[in-house]
Amino acid sequence: MTISGEEARTVLPEKALRSGENRLVLRYAWTRSPFEESGGKSDDHRRLAVAWDLLRFATGVDEQGRVRGAGGQLSLPFGWRIDSFQRLPPGAVLAMDDLRSRGGETGELRVTLQPEGGAEREVGRLQPGSGPVVLPLGDAGTGPARLSLTALSGKQGGNGLVLWRPVLAAPHAPKATAAIPQTATAVPASLRPAAGPRPRNVILYLVDALRADHLGCYGYSRPVSPHVDAFARQAVTFRHTVAQSSWTRPATTTILTGLLPRTHGVNGRRDKLSEQALTLAEMLQARGYHTAGFVTNGNVARSFGLGQGFETYELLPRKHSAATDVNAAAAGWLESGWKRDAPFFLYLHTVEPHAPYTPPAPFRQRFAPEVHDELLTRMKVFHRLEDGSLAPTPELRQSLLDLYDAEIAANDAAFGELIDLLARRGLWEDTVVVFISDHGEELFEHGGWEHGKTLHSEVLDVPLIVRAPGAGARTVQRQVQQVDVAPTILDLLELPISPVVEGRSLAPWILGEAPGDDAEDEAYSWLDQHGFRAASVTTPAWRMIEDRAPDAGRSLYDRQADPGEHRDLADERAVRTGYLRAHLLAAERRRKGALQAGTAVLDEELRKELQALGYLR
């Protein structure tokens, strides 16, 4: 176990455990004194190691329907309780081969059930030595419920009860399974439009740090996005798209691979995508596509492994990193770099409205005419807000919001120019265009700024607009996520989807032939940057956030009644919180095919790029 940051986790393998008492021993490989660490400046010669303030043991019980311990046994010391959160079908029972007491001590197993929104009730008390047990659990309602097992005795700890092969079963009913992302599947040929050839080309246009709720097509009142709005009127707009992280590198890696952050492994600020990863560019290149990427955020530079599969991949210099510069680079490549003997995949990553907010003069004059303090156009303003030397007054917040909107307007104008370019060159009707953001931006909604510090709606709710020639225009209310982008592109091109891809194709919704009864997937997001660690699970109705560092805690929000996520319901809706957390833990244990990220080497130019965006100081 290597300690880094505030928390360390390790998995205790089942084969190393036995029924009854297990002992965990922690030994340190080395220790040092403050005297040694300070180079003799401290007079403290104590040999110090890690200070532990909390050891937490989690069972990882989820709704897979089976509570197990080592060897099919579950040992509960007296006074201990275990909770399992799941949806129980009608007629569900708790069954076990036997219940035994260890050490000959007397005791009993108390079984309670708490449906969501209801009171906890006792469903039975089981005595050891009574042989096989089948305990009906009664009506648990249609929502999630908490099933609790408590070993009771006059003596706490030490010996306890052993449940032999405990299982939750439902006679004559199918077993419930967790709604975690499935491998993508392609659209059946019968669902595809009959007329017209498949599109040849793909453009993935990514706008860094763009909130969905600051676009007119997503309901924003300020006219900052006329060109994106016009594009949306001839495309498919996904109203509820969840980002897989709240900062650039893990989220963009998910978009470019179709893998969740826990699988591709690119989560920390020095993480580099493994060469074993199969990127969307590599999949298309293998099918004969010419591939090019022009990016303006150092977090997706080739040094971090995201250039895999691209014939041309350029990080534009900071002085020439506006969306108009990205257009110029793309136009130059289409003119001289693209061999027209094969279709192309073009990835364009624009940096505005990422901080610092420095909109061109015409857009600043229109949307931020009252902002005269040039400090607000530098990263230093966020550093001062963070260290408390600058007060976040309502006037300051409005000024930063105005500058942010002005940058959105500048990017919007450039996007309109790109569409005109494609039309002039005869490429518009033969190209799939995907408009998306890597994450949003916080403007003090939860007491902070920028992104990469929380997993709230303002940083996770992003736009996704897809235009496929001949597909028509529509709005899709279904919840989707960034991991769905790669399989969707492949499917729209009628290309096979790699079995390693974790997202699902959205082509049925784009083509207007979506199944009406298809269940919506839960969306999982993770954050691990600059000491901020968190994970979340999002459903159409709920978002549960588990903060892990620097502070630990859980919060739950009703996304319909409280879209801004300001009223924490975790205590009030404890069953729902536990249920969603069980799903999150189950998703984190699904590590099949997980990749080991490498460590990126940063040259001086890349360091300067990251410093300019506030990632390094």
N, C-alpha and C positions, 0 to 999 in steps of 0.2 A: 504494500500500500504506500503510495506516494502522496504526501500531504501538499496541497497547493490551495492557497486561498483560505476561506473560512470553513470549508467542509470537505470531508473525504468520504467516499462510499466504496464499499466492497461487497461482493456477492458471496455468501456462504453456500457452497455447492451442496446439493442434497446428499451426494455420496459421502460427504465429510461429516454428516450429522447422524445422530442416532436417536432413537426414542428415549425420552427421559431427559436427564440433565446433560447439557453441553457446556464446556468451559471455553471462553475466548480469552486468549493471552496476547497482550500487546508488548512487543519488545522493540527497542529502538536500535537502529543500525549504528547511530553515532549521536553524541551530544556535544555541545560546546557551552562555554561560559560567556557571559557578557564581556569579560575581560578580553577573551580571544576575539570575539566578534567586533569589538571596538578598537582593536589594535593597541590595547593597553590603556585606553582612555578611561575605562570603567574599572573600579576596584572590586567588582562583584565576580568572585571566582566560582560561583555555584555552577555545577554541570546541569544545564537545563535542556529539556527536550520539548516536546509538544504538550501544551496544556489543554486537556480535554474538559469541556464544560458540559457536554451532553453526549450520551451514547443512546441512539435510538435503534430499536430492532423492528423492522417492518416485515410483515408476513407476505406482502404482495398479493393477498387474497383479492380476486376479482370475480367477475361474473362468468368465468369459464365453467362454473357449476360444480367444482370439486375442491373441497378443502383438504389439503394433504400435508402430512409431515414426512419425516424420513421413514422409508419402508412402508408407506401407506398408513402410518400412525400419526396422530396429532396429540402431543403431550402438552397439557395445560397445568402449570403449577397452581396450587390453591391461591385464590385471590386474583388470578389473572383472567382477563377477558379478551376475546378475539372477535372482531367485527368483519362481516362480509356484506358488501353492497351489491345488489343485483335486482333484476326484475324477476319475480317469481311467477311462473304460470299457475293457473288454477290447479288445485290438487297437489301442490308441491309438498314434499315430505323431506324430513331429515332422517336418513337411514345410516346405520352403522352395524358392523358385525358384532361388536361388543363394546361395553364401557367398563374399564377396570380402574381400580385405585392402586397407586404405587405405594409401596411401603406398608400396606395394610391399614392405612389411615382411613377414617370414614369421611365421606363427603358426598357431594351431588353435583350434577351439571344443570345449571339453569339456562334455559333457552328462551330468548325474548325476540320479538319482532316489532319493528317500527316502520310502518308504511310512510311514504312521503306525505307530509302534512298532517300526520296522525300521531297519536300518543304511543309510546312504547308499551307493549303488553307482553305478559308472560304466556308462553304457549306450552310450557311443560318443564318438569324437573325430573331428571333421569338419575336412577340409582345404579351404582356400579354392580357388576356381577349378574345382571338380569338377562344376559344373552343378547341375541339380535334385537335391534330397536328400529321401529318405523314410527316416527313422530309427525303427524299432520301439522302443517304450519298455519293453516287457516287462510283467510282472505287477506292478501297483501295488496290489493288494489291493482291498478294498471300501470302505476309508476314504479320507480325504484323503491327498494325497501332495505332496511338494515337488519340483518340476522346476527344476533349476538350470542356467544357461548361463554359462560362464566363458570369456573370451577370454584365451588363453595365449600368451606370447611371452617372449623373454629380456629385453624392454624393457617397463617399466611405464608406463602412461599414454600420452599423445600419440595416435598413430594406433592403429587397432584393426581390428576385424572389422565388416562390415556384413552383416546377414541380410536377404535380399530376400524380402519377403512371407512371413514365418514364420507358421505356423498349426499348431494342434494339431487332429488329425482322428482319427476313429474309423470305420474302414470298416464299413458296414452297421450302425451303431449311432447312436441319436439323440444329439445334442449335449447335454451337461449344462448346466443353467442354475442360476444362484444362487437360493437360496430366500429371496427378499426379499418383503416384504408386497405383496400384490396388491390391486387394486381390489375393493371389496366386491361380492358378488353376493347376490341375494335368494333366499329359499327357493322352489323351484318349487311351484306350486299343488298338485301331486300329493302333496307331502310334508306339507301342512298338515292339522291335525285337521279332520275333516269337520263336526263339530257345533260350534254356538255362534258368535255374532258376534265380530268382532275387538274387543279392549279399546279403550276410548275414551281413557282418561287415562294420563298417565305421571308418576311421581315419581322423580326422581334424587336419592337421599339420599347425600351425600358426608360421610364422617367424616375430618376432617383428621388426618394423622400417625398413622393406625391401622395397626399391623402385623397381618398375617394370623395370625401364630402366637400372638397374644394373644387369640384368640377360641376359645371352646369348640368350635365347629363346625369349626375348623381344628386341633384337637388340644390346646388349652391346658387345663391341669389346674385352674387357679383359676376359680371360678364367677363370672366378671366379666361374662358376656354371655348370661344366660338368655333374654332376649327376642330377640336376634339369632339365637341357636341355635334357638329355636322357629320363627322366621321361616324359617330355613334348612331346617327339616324339611318345609316346604310349598313349597319353592322349588328352584331349580337352583343348586348351589354349584360354582363353578369353583375347583378346588383350587390351580391354578397360574396366577396372573395377575401379569403383569409391568408395573410402572409405567414410563412413558416418561421420567420424570425423578425425582430424589429431592427436589424441592422443589415448592411448590404451583403457581406460575403456569404453567410449561410443561406440567406434568402435567394440570392442570385444563383448560388450553386444548386439549390433545389430546382429553380426554374430551368437551368441548363442541363440537369441530369434526370429529373423525375424521381429523385430520391429525397427522403426526409433528412433533416440535419443529423438525426441520431444514426442514420445509415451512412451518409457521405462523410461524416466526421469533421466537416469544416465548420467549427463553432467558435474557436478562439482567434485572437487577433493575429497570431503568427501561423495559423493552420493553413496548409496547402493541400489541395485536392490530390488524392492518391492517383498515381498513373494507372492503377488498375480500374479506376472508374471509367464508365462508358458514357460519354457526354452526348447530348443531342447532335452537336456538330459532327462527332465521330460517326454516329448512326447515319446521318445524312451523307457524309462524305463517302461512307462505304457503299452508298446507293448512287454514287456518281455526282453528287452535288458539289458545286464550288462553294466554299465557305469563307466568310470574312467577318471580322468584328472590329468595331471602332468604339472605344470606351473612354470615359472621362473621369472615372473614379478609380483611384489607385487600388482600392480594395478588390478589384476584379482584374488587376494586371496579370500578365502572363506568369509572373513570379509566384502567384497563388494557384497555379495549375488550371486556370479557367480558359487558357488558350488551346487546350487539347482539342484536336480535330479541326482547327481553323488554319487554312492556308495563309491567310493574312489576319493578323491580330495586333492592333495598335492602341496603346494608351496615348491619347493626344496630350501634348504639353499643356500645362496649366494656363498659360497665356492664350491658348487657342483651344479652349475646352467648352465653349458655348455650344448650344444645340445647333446653331447655324454652322459652326465648324465641323460638327459631326455630319451634317448634311453635305458639306463640301467634300469631306473625306469619302462619304458614301458615293457621291456623284462621280468623283474621280475614279473610284474603283469600278463602278458600273461602266464607265467610259473606257478605261484602259486595263483594269485588272481582271475583269470578268470575261472569261472565254465563253462565248455564247453557244458553245457546243453542248452545254448542260445547264440545268437550272441552278439557282443560287439560294443560299441561306445567309441572310445578312442580319447580324446582331448589332444594334445601335443602342448604346447606353449613354444617356444624357444626364448631366449632373444637376442642372437647375430643376427644382428649387432647393437643392441641398444647401445647408449653411456653409459659408457665410452668404447672406442674401445680398447679392450685388446686381440687381436688374439693370439692363440697359436704360439709358436716360428716357426714351419715349415711354416705356412701360412704367418706370418709376414716377414720371410726371403724371401719368394717368391714374395709377393706383396707390401711390404713396407720396402725394405732393407735399404733405405736411411734415415729412421726415427730413430733417436737415442735419441731424447729428451723424457724422460719418462713422462714429464708433459702432453704430448699429449695423454697419455693413462689414464688420470684421468679426473673426472668431473670438476676439477678446471680450466682446459683450457677453457671450455665453460663459466664458471662464469667470467673469466677474459675477454673473448671476449665480453661478454654481458655488463660488466661495463666499457669497453673501455680501460682497463689497458693493453690489449694485442692487437696489430694491426693485422687485418686479411690479411696478406700478401699473394700473390699468392703461395709462397713456403709453408706457413702454411696450406692453403687450400688444396694443393696437398698432403701434409703429412697426413692430416685428412682423405682425400678421400682414400688414399692408405690403411690406417688402417681400414677404413670402408669396403673396398673391401676385405681385408684379413679376416675380420670377416665373411663376406658373404661366402667366400671360405671354412672357417672352418665349417659353418653351412651346406653348400652344401655337404661336405664330410660325415657329420653325417647323413644327409638325405639319402645319398646313402647307408650307413650302415643299416639304418632302412629298406629300401627296400630289402636289402639282407636278413635281419632277417625275414621279412615276407615270402620271398621266401623259406628260409630254413625250416620254420615251416609249410609250406603248406597253408599259409593264403593269398598269393598274389592274386590268381585267385578268391578269394571269398570275396574281400574287396574293397569297394569304398575308394579312397584316395583323399582328398581335400587339395591342397596346396594353402595357402593364406597368406597375410600380414594384420596387423591391420591398418597400415599407412606407409608412406614413411619417408624420412629424408631430411632436407634441408642442403645443403652444400654451403651456402652463395649465392644461386641463386637470392634471393630477400633480401640480406643484413642481413641474420640471420643464425642460426644454429639449429640443432636438429629438433624438431617438436612441435606441440601444440601451435603455435604462428600465423600461417597463414592457408589459405585454398587454396594454390597454387598447381600446378600439381605435384611438387616434393614430396608433403606430402599426396596427395589424390589419385594419380594414383598408384594402387597396383596390384600385380600379382594374378591371380586366374587360377589354373590348376586343372582339375578334371579327374581322371581316374576311369571309371566304367567298370568292366570286360565285355568284349564283345561289348563295345560301339564303338571301333575304335578310331583313332586319327584324329584330325582336328583342325584348327584355326578358331575361331569365332570373327568376326570384330564388332559385335553388342555391344553397350554399356550396361554394366550390373553394379550391385552394391552389396555391402556386404549384404544388407538386403535380397538378393535373395538366400543366401547360405542355410539357414535352410529349406525353402520349397523345394529346389532342392534335398537336402539329403533325405528328407521324400519321395519325389516323386520317386527318383531312387530306393528306398526300397519298392515302391508300398504301402506306408502307407498313411493314410489320412492326409491332411494338415489342421491344425487348422484354423478356420475362422478368428482368431485374427491376424494371420500372415499378415504383410504388403508387404512383398516381393513377387516375382513371381518365379515359378519354371523354371529353365533353362534346365530341362531334355529334352525338345524337341530339343534343340541345341546340347546337349551331345549325344543324340541318333540319330542325323542326320535327324530329321523329323520336323524341324522348319518351321512354316508358312512363306512364302516368303514376304507377305505384312504386317507383323505385325509391328506396330509403336513402336519406341524405347521410353522407359520411360525416363523422366528427373530424374536426381539423385540429391538429396538434402543432404547437409552436414552442420554440425554445430560445433562450437567451443566455449567452455566456461571453461576456465582454467587459473589460475594465472593472472586474470585481462584481458585476451585476449578473446574477444567475437566477433564472426563473424558467418555468414551463407552464403551458396553459392548454386547455382543451376547450374548443368552441363548438357549440351546436347552434342551430337557428334560434333557439330560445335562451341559451345560457352560455356564459363564459366563466370557467373556473381557472383562477390563476394561483399557482403555487410559487411564492417567492422563496428562494433558497439562500441567497446572499445578496447584500451584506446582512439583511434581516430575513428571518424565516416567518412564514405565515401563509394562510390561504384566504382567498376572497372569492365570492360568487356574485354574479350580476345577472339580472333579468334583462336580456338584450331587447326585448319588446317594450317593456315598461320603462327601462332605464338605459337607453342606447348610449348615453355618455358615460355609463359605468361609474356612478357616484354613490350608490347605495349598496353597501356590502351586505349580502344576505347569507354569508357563510354560517353564522351561528343560527339564524332563524330557519334556514333550510339545510340543516346538517346532513340529512340523508342524501339530498341531491349533491351536496358538496362531496361527500364520501364516495358516492356512486361515480361521479365524474373523475375523481382522483384515482379510483380503482381502474378506470379505463386508461387514464394517463400512464399509470404504472405498467399496465398490460402492454401498451404501445411501446414503452421504453424497454421492455424485456424482449420485444420482437427484434432481435439483432441479427437475424439471418442475413448473410451477405454484407454485414457491416464492414466498412473500409477503415483503414488506419490512416489518418491524415498525416502528412509530412510537415516539416517545419520550413517555412519560406525564408529565403535569404533576401534581405532588402538592400538595394544599392542606394547611394546618396540621393539620386533623383527621385526614387520611389518614396524615400523617407520624407522628402520635401513635399511631394504630392499629398501624402497622408497627413502631414502636419498642417497643410493648408486647409484640409477638410476637418481638422480637429481630432483626428484619430491618434496622433502622436503630438507630444508637446516638447 
